[in-house]
């Protein structure tokens, strides 16, 4: 993800690594407006932490493209860009957090130049803080995982996974990994497993339907010591929303006494319960094909694709945040003392 400019015209654009085809192909999607960045987010060009990075890049692009406007018009332009970026994928809360930070930063700007400067500074601040909080979250996670643990993960944790490996290395711990393939985009097979092997980790790939069998006692894959996933949203009752399929794995882990650790930097204070989490329904046609190749019978026309599911707190062992780990029922304690 990077912002580029044309040397002749000075026009700016955002280049987004197309994770739909990586690692087989390294291709970049060029977005020349914030709306095109939002469309790339919606189209799954980038995933996991990617929408956060894309949102920040889109906001910086919007700020740069507003330099010729009066200050109020520039503020309105950023607000419109922010709305498009924040709503591109409704279950993923990261873009909304980025938009809130940048729009708050420009509220008091009295000139367009000041507005642009404040917006870009907020982008840098937000990215730095995200990386710092990911590192803190990773250290707390490593404290829960013994050396030599075999970990089952689902989908693509991106920054959390990379920071977790770094924290494990600092602590002198090594893990073995089992990754689900994660249909229909196969993020687990293409991104998670690829990254783990690239970083020297042992990883075994399984299909999505094998998760419960892997967690069961006596599995030939060997005992799974923990289920560890990211969480796109966490409500104040300890419910977690993550890539669809997480719920089934959590239920199986609970049945076989395997702890489930859900990773999120912060719970969402606007969500009282899991019922308040909006689940993104994607085009069912995406289920009929895999990576652009039709895999369903030509006679099949109906499908269903909720991109996320919600796991109730009774199936979650601990929620790990940048402030430590919490029992699901106590996750609201994350905010204790903030207003005192």
Secondary structure, 3 states (H helix, E strand, C coil): CEEEECCCCCCEEEEEECCCCCCCCCCEEEECCHHHHHHHHHCCCCCCCHHHHHHHHHHHHHHHHCCCCCHHHHHHHHHHHHHHHHCCCCCCCHHHHHHHHHHHHCCCCCCHHHHHHHHHHHHHHHHHHHHHHHHHHHHHHHHHCCCCCEEEECCCCCHHHHHHHHHHHHCCCCCEEEEECCCCCCHHHHHHHHHHHHCCCEEEEECHHHHHHHHCCCCCCCCCCEEEEECCEECCCCCEEEECCHHHHHHHHHHCCCEEEEECCCCCCCCCCHHHCCCCECCCHHHHEECCEECCCCCCCCCCCECEEEECHHHCCEEEECCEEECHHHHHHHHCCCCC
